[in-house]
Amino acid sequence: MTRVVVPVRYPLTRHSRRTLAEAIRVADQRDATLTVLHVNLYHRGRDVTRGQLKRAVESAFEGLSRTRYVVREGFLVEETILEEVAAERADVVVIGHKQVGRWRRMFRALTANPDIERFLREQLDAEVLTVES
């Protein structure tokens, strides 16, 4: 079965809702399971629970089926997302346009000309869909 992963902020921002809506559309279109991911950053000290994430998403979007809600702890959002995508063996990752910019900044420290979408496809064997704001 196809797996779609979508990282979101909590509380859901306007951009997170737009990205989530696209991920839901893609999951429905491909008859896929959907994993909604939130990362609690260690240094922020504010922990979101899986139940809080689930209630927020389900109050914003009705009729979700085959949906998992995952909350992970991490120092770097991008690294934690990559770990979850790899663990899920995701086929599709739906990220917001702002997230791509953050990943570019992170990878710029490692390479001169990072192509995030290509890196993700090569490293994770997943299709990357970017949602414009």
N, CA, C and O atoms as a MOPAC input file, in Angstrom:
PM7 MOZYME 1SCF
protein

 N      0.84100 1    -1.18400 1     0.00000 1
 C      0.00000 1     0.00000 1     0.00000 1
 C      0.88800 1     1.25100 1     0.00000 1
 O      1.94100 1     1.27600 1     0.63700 1
 N      0.45900 1     2.25400 1    -0.70300 1
 C      1.18000 1     3.52000 1    -0.78300 1
 C      1.09500 1     4.24900 1     0.54700 1
 O      0.06100 1     4.22300 1     1.21500 1
 N      2.20300 1     4.90800 1     0.93200 1
 C      2.25400 1     5.65800 1     2.18700 1
 C      2.59800 1     7.11500 1     1.90400 1
 O      3.54900 1     7.41600 1     1.18300 1
 N      1.80500 1     8.01200 1     2.48500 1
 C      2.02400 1     9.45600 1     2.35200 1
 C      2.32800 1    10.01400 1     3.74100 1
 O      1.60500 1     9.73400 1     4.69700 1
 N      3.38700 1    10.79600 1     3.85000 1
 C      3.74900 1    11.44500 1     5.11600 1
 C      3.66500 1    12.95200 1     4.92200 1
 O      4.14100 1    13.48900 1     3.92200 1
 N      3.04500 1    13.63500 1     5.90600 1
 C      2.95300 1    15.08700 1     5.86600 1
 C      3.33800 1    15.65900 1     7.22700 1
 O      2.63600 1    15.43700 1     8.21300 1
 N      4.45000 1    16.39400 1     7.28600 1
 C      4.80600 1    17.06600 1     8.53800 1
 C      4.00500 1    18.35500 1     8.69200 1
 O      3.82500 1    19.09900 1     7.72800 1
 N      3.52100 1    18.61600 1     9.91700 1
 C      2.73800 1    19.82700 1    10.17600 1
 C      3.17000 1    20.46100 1    11.49900 1
 O      3.79300 1    19.82300 1    12.34700 1
 N      2.82000 1    21.72700 1    11.63900 1
 C      3.03500 1    22.43400 1    12.90100 1
 C      1.79700 1    22.27600 1    13.77300 1
 O      0.69600 1    22.00500 1    13.29200 1
 N      2.01500 1    22.45300 1    15.06800 1
 C      0.89600 1    22.48700 1    16.00500 1
 C      1.09400 1    23.69600 1    16.90300 1
 O      2.19400 1    23.91200 1    17.41300 1
 N      0.04800 1    24.48900 1    17.10500 1
 C     -1.26300 1    24.36000 1    16.48700 1
 C     -1.15800 1    24.55000 1    14.97200 1
 O     -0.22600 1    25.17500 1    14.46600 1
 N     -2.14400 1    23.98900 1    14.26900 1
 C     -2.11800 1    24.04700 1    12.80800 1
 C     -2.12500 1    25.49000 1    12.33400 1
 O     -2.98900 1    26.27700 1    12.72100 1
 N     -1.16700 1    25.83000 1    11.50300 1
 C     -1.12200 1    27.15500 1    10.89100 1
 C     -1.89400 1    27.10400 1     9.57600 1
 O     -2.29300 1    26.03500 1     9.11600 1
 N     -2.09100 1    28.25200 1     8.99300 1
 C     -2.75600 1    28.31600 1     7.68300 1
 C     -1.95100 1    27.50800 1     6.65800 1
 O     -2.52400 1    26.79700 1     5.83300 1
 N     -0.62100 1    27.62200 1     6.71900 1
 C      0.23100 1    26.87800 1     5.77800 1
 C      0.15500 1    25.37700 1     6.04300 1
 O      0.13500 1    24.57800 1     5.10700 1
 N      0.11300 1    24.99700 1     7.32300 1
 C     -0.00900 1    23.56700 1     7.65100 1
 C     -1.32600 1    23.00300 1     7.14800 1
 O     -1.37600 1    21.87900 1     6.65000 1
 N     -2.39100 1    23.78200 1     7.27800 1
 C     -3.70100 1    23.32500 1     6.78400 1
 C     -3.67800 1    23.12800 1     5.27200 1
 O     -4.23500 1    22.15900 1     4.75500 1
 N     -3.03500 1    24.04600 1     4.57200 1
 C     -2.95100 1    23.93200 1     3.11200 1
 C     -2.12900 1    22.69600 1     2.71400 1
 O     -2.51000 1    21.95600 1     1.80800 1
 N     -1.01500 1    22.48600 1     3.39300 1
 C     -0.17700 1    21.32300 1     3.10600 1
 C     -0.91200 1    20.03700 1     3.44100 1
 O     -0.85000 1    19.06300 1     2.69100 1
 N     -1.60300 1    20.03700 1     4.56500 1
 C     -2.38200 1    18.86900 1     4.98400 1
 C     -3.51000 1    18.56800 1     4.00500 1
 O     -3.76600 1    17.40600 1     3.69000 1
 N     -4.17800 1    19.59600 1     3.53000 1
 C     -5.25700 1    19.39900 1     2.55000 1
 C     -4.71500 1    18.73100 1     1.28900 1
 O     -5.35400 1    17.83700 1     0.73400 1
 N     -3.54700 1    19.16000 1     0.84000 1
 C     -2.95000 1    18.54500 1    -0.34700 1
 C     -2.55500 1    17.09500 1    -0.06400 1
 O     -2.75700 1    16.22800 1    -0.91500 1
 N     -2.00500 1    16.82400 1     1.09800 1
 C     -1.61800 1    15.45900 1     1.45500 1
 C     -2.84200 1    14.54700 1     1.51100 1
 O     -2.78500 1    13.40000 1     1.06500 1
 N     -3.94300 1    15.05300 1     2.05500 1
 C     -5.18600 1    14.28000 1     2.10900 1
 C     -5.68300 1    13.97800 1     0.70200 1
 O     -6.11500 1    12.86200 1     0.41200 1
 N     -5.61700 1    14.98700 1    -0.17500 1
 C     -6.03600 1    14.79400 1    -1.55800 1
 C     -5.18000 1    13.72300 1    -2.24500 1
 O     -5.70400 1    12.84400 1    -2.93000 1
 N     -3.86400 1    13.80700 1    -2.05400 1
 C     -2.94900 1    12.84200 1    -2.66300 1
 C     -3.21400 1    11.44000 1    -2.11600 1
 O     -3.25700 1    10.47500 1    -2.87800 1
 N     -3.39000 1    11.32500 1    -0.80400 1
 C     -3.65900 1    10.01100 1    -0.19800 1
 C     -4.96300 1     9.42300 1    -0.72600 1
 O     -5.03100 1     8.23200 1    -1.02900 1
 N     -5.99400 1    10.25000 1    -0.83500 1
 C     -7.27200 1     9.76900 1    -1.37500 1
 C     -7.12000 1     9.33200 1    -2.82900 1
 O     -7.60700 1     8.27300 1    -3.22500 1
 N     -6.44300 1    10.15500 1    -3.61100 1
 C     -6.26100 1     9.87700 1    -5.03000 1
 C     -5.49100 1     8.56700 1    -5.25900 1
 O     -5.77000 1     7.82700 1    -6.20200 1
 N     -4.52800 1     8.30100 1    -4.38800 1
 C     -3.67200 1     7.12300 1    -4.56300 1
 C     -4.10200 1     5.94500 1    -3.68500 1
 O     -3.42400 1     4.91900 1    -3.63200 1
 N     -5.23100 1     6.10500 1    -3.00200 1
 C     -5.71900 1     5.06500 1    -2.10300 1
 C     -4.62200 1     4.67000 1    -1.10900 1
 O     -4.33300 1     3.48900 1    -0.91700 1
 N     -4.02100 1     5.68500 1    -0.48500 1
 C     -2.85700 1     5.50100 1     0.37500 1
 C     -3.19900 1     5.72100 1     1.84600 1
 O     -4.22900 1     6.30300 1     2.18600 1
 N     -2.30200 1     5.23700 1     2.70900 1
 C     -2.38400 1     5.58600 1     4.11400 1
 C     -1.70700 1     6.93800 1     4.28700 1
 O     -0.82200 1     7.30200 1     3.51200 1
 N     -2.12700 1     7.67700 1     5.30300 1
 C     -1.58800 1     9.01200 1     5.55700 1
 C     -1.00600 1     9.04600 1     6.95900 1
 O     -1.64800 1     8.60800 1     7.91400 1
 N      0.20400 1     9.56200 1     7.08400 1
 C      0.81100 1     9.79200 1     8.38800 1
 C      0.98200 1    11.29000 1     8.56800 1
 O      1.68700 1    11.94600 1     7.80100 1
 N      0.32200 1    11.82800 1     9.60100 1
 C      0.44800 1    13.23700 1     9.95800 1
 C      1.50400 1    13.29800 1    11.05200 1
 O      1.35100 1    12.68500 1    12.10900 1
 N      2.57400 1    14.03900 1    10.79300 1
 C      3.73800 1    14.08300 1    11.68000 1
 C      3.93600 1    15.47700 1    12.27100 1
 O      3.87900 1    16.48100 1    11.56000 1
 N      4.16500 1    15.52000 1    13.56500 1
 C      4.57300 1    16.76200 1    14.23000 1
 C      5.84200 1    16.45900 1    15.01200 1
 O      5.98800 1    15.37900 1    15.58400 1
 N      6.77000 1    17.43300 1    15.03200 1
 C      8.02700 1    17.26100 1    15.75300 1
 C      8.05600 1    18.21600 1    16.93800 1
 O      7.98100 1    19.43400 1    16.77400 1
 N      8.16500 1    17.64400 1    18.13800 1
 C      8.40300 1    18.43900 1    19.34200 1
 C      9.90400 1    18.68800 1    19.43300 1
 O     10.69300 1    17.74400 1    19.48500 1
 N     10.29100 1    19.93700 1    19.45300 1
 C     11.71000 1    20.26200 1    19.55500 1
 C     12.13200 1    20.25200 1    21.01900 1
 O     11.46900 1    20.85400 1    21.86500 1
 N     13.22900 1    19.57400 1    21.31600 1
 C     13.70900 1    19.47100 1    22.69000 1
 C     13.91900 1    20.84500 1    23.32200 1
 O     13.55800 1    21.05600 1    24.48000 1
 N     14.49500 1    21.77100 1    22.57600 1
 C     14.86100 1    23.06400 1    23.14900 1
 C     13.68000 1    24.02700 1    23.30800 1
 O     13.84200 1    25.09100 1    23.90600 1
 N     12.52500 1    23.68900 1    22.79800 1
 C     11.36600 1    24.57200 1    22.95100 1
 C     10.58300 1    24.27600 1    24.22100 1
 O      9.91000 1    25.15800 1    24.75500 1
 N     10.66500 1    23.04700 1    24.70800 1
 C     10.03500 1    22.68800 1    25.95900 1
 C      8.51700 1    22.60200 1    25.93300 1
 O      7.89400 1    22.48400 1    26.98900 1
 N      7.91500 1    22.65700 1    24.76800 1
 C      6.45400 1    22.54000 1    24.66400 1
 C      6.13000 1    21.23600 1    23.94700 1
 O      6.39600 1    21.08300 1    22.75500 1
 N      5.56400 1    20.31700 1    24.67900 1
 C      5.27600 1    19.01000 1    24.10400 1
 C      3.82400 1    18.90300 1    23.67000 1
 O      2.90100 1    19.12800 1    24.45300 1
 N      3.64900 1    18.56000 1    22.42800 1
 C      2.32700 1    18.30400 1    21.86300 1
 C      2.10800 1    16.80400 1    21.95300 1
 O      3.01600 1    16.02400 1    21.66300 1
 N      0.92600 1    16.40000 1    22.34600 1
 C      0.63100 1    14.96800 1    22.41700 1
 C      0.00500 1    14.50200 1    21.10800 1
 O     -0.49800 1    15.29900 1    20.31600 1
 N      0.05000 1    13.20800 1    20.90900 1
 C     -0.58300 1    12.60800 1    19.73800 1
 C     -2.07600 1    12.92200 1    19.73200 1
 O     -2.64500 1    13.21100 1    18.67900 1
 N     -2.71400 1    12.86500 1    20.90300 1
 C     -4.14200 1    13.15400 1    21.00600 1
 C     -4.47100 1    14.58600 1    20.61300 1
 O     -5.47000 1    14.82900 1    19.93500 1
 N     -3.64000 1    15.53700 1    21.03300 1
 C     -3.85700 1    16.93300 1    20.65700 1
 C     -3.74400 1    17.10700 1    19.14500 1
 O     -4.56100 1    17.78900 1    18.52600 1
 N     -2.72600 1    16.48500 1    18.56100 1
 C     -2.53700 1    16.56800 1    17.11700 1
 C     -3.73000 1    15.96200 1    16.38400 1
 O     -4.25300 1    16.54900 1    15.43600 1
 N     -4.14600 1    14.80600 1    16.82500 1
 C     -5.27700 1    14.11900 1    16.18700 1
 C     -6.55000 1    14.96200 1    16.27200 1
 O     -7.24800 1    15.12000 1    15.27100 1
 N     -6.85900 1    15.49800 1    17.44000 1
 C     -8.06300 1    16.32000 1    17.59900 1
 C     -8.01600 1    17.56000 1    16.71100 1
 O     -9.02300 1    17.93300 1    16.10800 1
 N     -6.85800 1    18.19600 1    16.62900 1
 C     -6.72900 1    19.40200 1    15.80500 1
 C     -6.95500 1    19.08900 1    14.33200 1
 O     -7.67200 1    19.81000 1    13.63900 1
 N     -6.34200 1    18.01400 1    13.86100 1
 C     -6.47600 1    17.64900 1    12.44500 1
 C     -7.90800 1    17.21300 1    12.14200 1
 O     -8.48300 1    17.62600 1    11.13500 1
 N     -8.47600 1    16.39200 1    12.99800 1
 C     -9.82600 1    15.89300 1    12.73500 1
 C    -10.89800 1    16.96700 1    12.88800 1
 O    -11.97700 1    16.84500 1    12.30800 1
 N    -10.61900 1    18.01500 1    13.65800 1
 C    -11.59000 1    19.11000 1    13.72000 1
 C    -11.48900 1    20.00500 1    12.48800 1
 O    -12.45500 1    20.67600 1    12.12300 1
 N    -10.32100 1    20.01500 1    11.84900 1
 C    -10.14000 1    20.81900 1    10.63800 1
 C    -10.54300 1    20.06900 1     9.37300 1
 O    -10.94600 1    20.68100 1     8.38400 1
 N    -10.43300 1    18.73500 1     9.40800 1
 C    -10.71700 1    17.91400 1     8.23400 1
 C    -11.55800 1    16.72200 1     8.66300 1
 O    -11.13600 1    15.92500 1     9.50100 1
 N    -12.72400 1    16.60300 1     8.09800 1
 C    -13.63000 1    15.51200 1     8.46300 1
 C    -13.40400 1    14.28800 1     7.59200 1
 O    -12.88000 1    14.37700 1     6.48100 1
 N    -13.80800 1    13.15600 1     8.11900 1
 C    -13.84100 1    11.93100 1     7.33300 1
 C    -12.49900 1    11.34500 1     6.97800 1
 O    -12.36900 1    10.70500 1     5.93500 1
 N    -11.49100 1    11.54300 1     7.81600 1
 C    -10.18000 1    10.97300 1     7.52500 1
 C    -10.17600 1     9.48700 1     7.87400 1
 O    -10.54700 1     9.09100 1     8.97800 1
 N     -9.75500 1     8.69100 1     6.92500 1
 C     -9.60900 1     7.25700 1     7.18100 1
 C     -8.16400 1     6.87300 1     6.87400 1
 O     -7.45500 1     7.59400 1     6.17300 1
 N     -7.75300 1     5.76500 1     7.39100 1
 C     -6.36900 1     5.27200 1     7.18900 1
 C     -5.34000 1     6.36100 1     7.49400 1
 O     -4.40100 1     6.57600 1     6.72700 1
 N     -5.53200 1     7.04500 1     8.63000 1
 C     -4.62900 1     8.12900 1     9.01800 1
 C     -3.97600 1     7.80800 1    10.35500 1
 O     -4.65300 1     7.45000 1    11.32000 1
 N     -2.66000 1     7.93800 1    10.40000 1
 C     -1.87800 1     7.79800 1    11.62800 1
 C     -1.44000 1     9.17400 1    12.06900 1
 O     -1.21900 1    10.06600 1    11.24900 1
 N     -1.31700 1     9.34000 1    13.37800 1
 C     -0.83400 1    10.59500 1    13.94500 1
 C      0.41000 1    10.27100 1    14.74100 1
 O      0.38800 1     9.43900 1    15.64800 1
 N      1.50500 1    10.94500 1    14.38800 1
 C      2.79200 1    10.63900 1    14.99500 1
 C      3.40500 1    11.92300 1    15.52900 1
 O      3.45300 1    12.94100 1    14.83700 1
 N      3.87300 1    11.86000 1    16.77000 1
 C      4.61100 1    12.97500 1    17.36000 1
 C      5.99300 1    12.43600 1    17.73000 1
 O      6.11500 1    11.46100 1    18.47100 1
 N      7.01900 1    13.08000 1    17.20800 1
 C      8.39800 1    12.67700 1    17.47200 1
 C      9.11900 1    13.80500 1    18.20500 1
 O      8.75300 1    14.97500 1    18.10100 1
 N     10.14400 1    13.42100 1    18.94200 1
 C     11.00700 1    14.38100 1    19.63300 1
 C     12.27900 1    14.53700 1    18.81200 1
 O     12.75900 1    13.57100 1    18.22000 1
 N     12.83300 1    15.75900 1    18.77300 1
 C     14.06700 1    15.95400 1    18.03500 1
 C     14.69500 1    17.30300 1    18.27800 1
 O     14.06300 1    18.21600 1    18.80900 1
 N     15.95700 1    17.41800 1    17.88000 1
 C     16.67100 1    18.69400 1    17.96100 1
 C     16.45800 1    19.49800 1    16.69000 1
 O     16.29600 1    20.71700 1    16.73400 1
 N     16.45800 1    18.80600 1    15.56000 1
 C     16.27300 1    19.44700 1    14.26200 1
 C     15.01900 1    18.88200 1    13.60200 1
 O     14.89300 1    17.66900 1    13.42900 1
 N     14.10500 1    19.75800 1    13.23800 1
 C     12.85600 1    19.32500 1    12.61300 1
 C     13.14100 1    18.51700 1    11.35800 1
 O     12.58500 1    17.43400 1    11.17000 1
 N     13.99800 1    19.03600 1    10.50700 1
 C     14.25000 1    18.41000 1     9.21900 1
 C     14.82400 1    17.01000 1     9.36900 1
 O     14.41100 1    16.08500 1     8.67100 1
 N     15.77800 1    16.85600 1    10.28200 1
 C     16.39000 1    15.55300 1    10.49600 1
 C     15.36300 1    14.55100 1    11.04000 1
 O     15.33900 1    13.39100 1    10.62700 1
 N     14.52900 1    15.00300 1    11.95600 1
 C     13.50600 1    14.12800 1    12.53000 1
 C     12.48100 1    13.72000 1    11.48000 1
 O     12.00900 1    12.58400 1    11.47600 1
 N     12.13900 1    14.64700 1    10.59100 1
 C     11.22400 1    14.32100 1     9.49000 1
 C     11.85300 1    13.25600 1     8.58700 1
 O     11.19900 1    12.27800 1     8.22800 1
 N     13.11200 1    13.44800 1     8.22600 1
 C     13.79400 1    12.46400 1     7.37700 1
 C     13.80900 1    11.08800 1     8.02600 1
 O     13.58900 1    10.08000 1     7.35300 1
 N     14.06600 1    11.03800 1     9.32800 1
 C     14.08400 1     9.75900 1    10.03300 1
 C     12.71400 1     9.08300 1     9.98700 1
 O     12.61800 1     7.87400 1     9.77700 1
 N     11.65500 1     9.87100 1    10.18500 1
 C     10.30900 1     9.30000 1    10.16500 1
 C      9.92700 1     8.83200 1     8.76400 1
 O      9.31600 1     7.77500 1     8.60400 1
 N     10.28500 1     9.61700 1     7.75500 1
 C      9.98600 1     9.23400 1     6.37500 1
 C     10.69500 1     7.92400 1     6.03200 1
 O     10.11600 1     7.05100 1     5.38400 1
 N     11.93300 1     7.79300 1     6.46200 1
 C     12.67700 1     6.55500 1     6.21100 1
 C     12.06500 1     5.39100 1     6.98200 1
 O     11.91600 1     4.29900 1     6.43400 1
 N     11.70900 1     5.61000 1     8.24500 1
 C     11.11900 1     4.54400 1     9.05600 1
 C      9.77400 1     4.08700 1     8.49700 1
 O      9.44800 1     2.90100 1     8.52500 1
 N      9.00300 1     5.03800 1     7.99200 1
 C      7.68400 1     4.73200 1     7.41200 1
 C      7.80400 1     4.06800 1     6.04500 1
 O      6.86500 1     3.44000 1     5.55500 1
 N      8.97700 1     4.22200 1     5.44400 1
 C      9.18200 1     3.78300 1     4.05800 1
 C      8.14100 1     4.45900 1     3.16900 1
 O      7.46500 1     3.82200 1     2.36100 1
 N      8.04200 1     5.77200 1     3.35200 1
 C      7.03400 1     6.56300 1     2.64400 1
 C      7.28600 1     6.55700 1     1.14100 1
 O      8.42500 1     6.54100 1     0.67600 1
 N      6.19300 1     6.56900 1     0.40800 1
 C      6.25700 1     6.67200 1    -1.04700 1
 C      6.16900 1     8.12300 1    -1.48100 1
 O      6.73000 1     8.51000 1    -2.50600 1
 N      5.45600 1     8.93000 1    -0.68800 1
 C      5.24700 1    10.34400 1    -0.99700 1
 C      5.41600 1    11.15400 1     0.27600 1
 O      4.92200 1    10.77500 1     1.33800 1
 N      6.12200 1    12.27500 1     0.15700 1
 C      6.24700 1    13.22600 1     1.25300 1
 C      5.67800 1    14.54300 1     0.74800 1
 O      6.09800 1    15.04800 1    -0.29400 1
 N      4.73100 1    15.09600 1     1.48100 1
 C      4.12400 1    16.37200 1     1.10100 1
 C      4.61100 1    17.41000 1     2.10400 1
 O      4.33200 1    17.31900 1     3.30000 1
 N      5.34200 1    18.39700 1     1.59700 1
 C      5.88800 1    19.43100 1     2.47700 1
 C      5.48400 1    20.80400 1     1.97700 1
 O      5.23800 1    21.00700 1     0.78800 1
 N      5.42300 1    21.72700 1     2.89700 1
 C      5.12300 1    23.10200 1     2.55200 1
 C      6.32600 1    23.78800 1     1.95700 1
 O      7.46700 1    23.39600 1     2.20100 1
 N      6.06700 1    24.80200 1     1.18500 1
 C      7.12400 1    25.57400 1     0.53100 1
 C      8.12200 1    26.12600 1     1.54800 1
 O      9.32300 1    26.16600 1     1.27900 1
 N      7.63500 1    26.55000 1     2.70700 1
 C      8.52200 1    27.08200 1     3.74800 1
 C      9.47300 1    26.02200 1     4.27300 1
 O     10.61600 1    26.32700 1     4.61500 1
 N      9.01400 1    24.78000 1     4.33900 1
 C      9.86000 1    23.68800 1     4.82400 1
 C     11.03100 1    23.45300 1     3.87500 1
 O     12.14100 1    23.16500 1     4.32400 1
 N     10.79800 1    23.57100 1     2.57400 1
 C     11.87600 1    23.39300 1     1.59800 1
 C     12.97300 1    24.40900 1     1.85800 1
 O     14.15500 1    24.06800 1     1.79900 1
 N     12.60400 1    25.65400 1     2.14500 1
 C     13.59300 1    26.68700 1     2.42900 1
 C     14.43800 1    26.35500 1     3.64600 1
 O     15.64900 1    26.57800 1     3.64300 1
 N     13.81200 1    25.82500 1     4.68500 1
 C     14.56000 1    25.44400 1     5.89200 1
 C     15.54000 1    24.31800 1     5.58700 1
 O     16.68000 1    24.33200 1     6.05300 1
 N     15.08500 1    23.33600 1     4.79500 1
 C     15.97400 1    22.24000 1     4.44700 1
 C     17.13700 1    22.74000 1     3.60700 1
 O     18.26600 1    22.28000 1     3.77800 1
 N     16.87900 1    23.67100 1     2.70600 1
 C     17.97000 1    24.22600 1     1.89200 1
 C     19.02700 1    24.87600 1     2.77400 1
 O     20.22300 1    24.67400 1     2.56400 1
 N     18.59100 1    25.65200 1     3.75600 1
 C     19.55000 1    26.30400 1     4.65900 1
 C     20.36400 1    25.27200 1     5.42100 1
 O     21.57100 1    25.43800 1     5.60300 1
 N     19.70700 1    24.20300 1     5.86900 1
 C     20.41500 1    23.16500 1     6.61400 1
 C     21.44700 1    22.48000 1     5.71100 1
 O     22.58500 1    22.27100 1     6.13000 1
 N     21.06500 1    22.13000 1     4.48400 1
 C     21.96500 1    21.42700 1     3.58000 1
 C     23.03300 1    22.34400 1     2.98400 1
 O     24.08100 1    21.86800 1     2.54900 1
 N     22.77800 1    23.64200 1     2.96000 1
 C     23.76300 1    24.57900 1     2.43500 1
 C     25.05300 1    24.50400 1     3.24300 1
 O     26.13900 1    24.73300 1     2.71100 1
 N     24.93000 1    24.18100 1     4.53700 1
 C     26.11500 1    24.03200 1     5.37500 1
 C     26.93600 1    22.81500 1     4.95600 1
 O     28.13200 1    22.74400 1     5.23800 1
 N     26.29700 1    21.86000 1     4.28500 1
 C     26.98000 1    20.63200 1     3.89100 1
 C     27.43200 1    20.62800 1     2.44200 1
 O     28.45500 1    20.02400 1     2.11600 1
 N     26.67900 1    21.29900 1     1.55500 1
 C     27.01300 1    21.29300 1     0.13100 1
 C     26.87500 1    22.71000 1    -0.42800 1
 O     26.23800 1    23.56900 1     0.18200 1
 N     27.47600 1    22.94000 1    -1.58700 1
 C     27.44300 1    24.27100 1    -2.18500 1
 C     26.11200 1    24.57400 1    -2.87400 1
 O     25.67300 1    25.72400 1    -2.87600 1
 N     25.47100 1    23.57200 1    -3.45300 1
 C     24.25100 1    23.80800 1    -4.21800 1
 C     23.23200 1    22.70700 1    -3.94300 1
 O     23.04700 1    21.80900 1    -4.76500 1
 N     22.57600 1    22.77400 1    -2.79800 1
 C     21.67400 1    21.67000 1    -2.44900 1
 C     20.38900 1    21.67700 1    -3.27000 1
 O     19.74900 1    22.71500 1    -3.43800 1
 N     20.02700 1    20.51100 1    -3.77300 1
 C     18.74100 1    20.31500 1    -4.42400 1
 C     17.96100 1    19.37100 1    -3.50800 1
 O     18.11100 1    18.15200 1    -3.58300 1
 N     17.13100 1    19.95000 1    -2.64600 1
 C     16.45900 1    19.19300 1    -1.59500 1
 C     15.57800 1    18.09400 1    -2.16700 1
 O     15.60700 1    16.95600 1    -1.69700 1
 N     14.79500 1    18.43900 1    -3.18200 1
 C     13.89500 1    17.44300 1    -3.74800 1
 C     14.66400 1    16.23900 1    -4.28400 1
 O     14.27200 1    15.09400 1    -4.06100 1
 N     15.76800 1    16.50900 1    -4.99700 1
 C     16.56800 1    15.41100 1    -5.53800 1
 C     17.19900 1    14.58800 1    -4.41000 1
 O     17.20600 1    13.35800 1    -4.46300 1
 N     17.72600 1    15.27300 1    -3.39400 1
 C     18.32100 1    14.58200 1    -2.26100 1
 C     17.31000 1    13.64500 1    -1.60200 1
 O     17.62000 1    12.48700 1    -1.32200 1
 N     16.11100 1    14.14700 1    -1.36000 1
 C     15.09500 1    13.32200 1    -0.72000 1
 C     14.71600 1    12.12800 1    -1.58700 1
 O     14.55200 1    11.01600 1    -1.08700 1
 N     14.57900 1    12.36500 1    -2.88500 1
 C     14.23900 1    11.25400 1    -3.78200 1
 C     15.33400 1    10.19100 1    -3.77900 1
 O     15.05000 1     8.99500 1    -3.73300 1
 N     16.60100 1    10.64500 1    -3.82700 1
 C     17.71400 1     9.70100 1    -3.87500 1
 C     17.90100 1     8.97500 1    -2.54700 1
 O     18.10100 1     7.76000 1    -2.53000 1
 N     17.83700 1     9.69600 1    -1.45000 1
 C     18.10000 1     9.10900 1    -0.14200 1
 C     16.92800 1     8.29200 1     0.39500 1
 O     17.13200 1     7.29900 1     1.09300 1
 N     15.71900 1     8.70000 1     0.07700 1
 C     14.55800 1     8.06000 1     0.67200 1
 C     13.72200 1     7.28200 1    -0.31500 1
 O     12.79500 1     6.57400 1     0.07500 1
 N     14.03700 1     7.40500 1    -1.58200 1
 C     13.24600 1     6.74000 1    -2.61000 1
 C     11.77200 1     7.11300 1    -2.47600 1
 O     10.88600 1     6.26300 1    -2.57300 1
 N     11.53200 1     8.40700 1    -2.25200 1
 C     10.16100 1     8.89700 1    -2.08600 1
 C      9.92400 1    10.07500 1    -3.02000 1
 O     10.82700 1    10.86400 1    -3.29900 1
 N      8.71500 1    10.17200 1    -3.48600 1
 C      8.30300 1    11.33200 1    -4.28400 1
 C      8.06800 1    12.49600 1    -3.32800 1
 O      7.45600 1    12.32200 1    -2.27400 1
 N      8.54900 1    13.67300 1    -3.69000 1
 C      8.38400 1    14.84900 1    -2.84200 1
 C      7.46300 1    15.82800 1    -3.54100 1
 O      7.73100 1    16.26100 1    -4.66200 1
 N      6.37400 1    16.17500 1    -2.86900 1
 C      5.43700 1    17.17400 1    -3.38700 1
 C      5.52000 1    18.40300 1    -2.51100 1
 O      5.40000 1    18.31000 1    -1.28900 1
 N      5.72400 1    19.55400 1    -3.12600 1
 C      5.81900 1    20.80800 1    -2.39500 1
 C      4.56600 1    21.61300 1    -2.62300 1
 O      4.13000 1    21.79800 1    -3.75900 1
 N      3.97800 1    22.09800 1    -1.52400 1
 C      2.75100 1    22.88200 1    -1.58000 1
 C      3.12200 1    24.35500 1    -1.44800 1
 O      3.71700 1    24.77000 1    -0.45300 1
 N      2.76600 1    25.13400 1    -2.45600 1
 C      3.04800 1    26.57400 1    -2.43800 1
 C      2.15300 1    27.27600 1    -1.42200 1
 O      1.01100 1    26.87700 1    -1.19600 1
 N      2.68900 1    28.31600 1    -0.82300 1
 C      1.89700 1    29.08800 1     0.12900 1
 C      1.14700 1    30.14800 1    -0.62900 1
 O      0.40600 1    30.92800 1    -0.03000 1

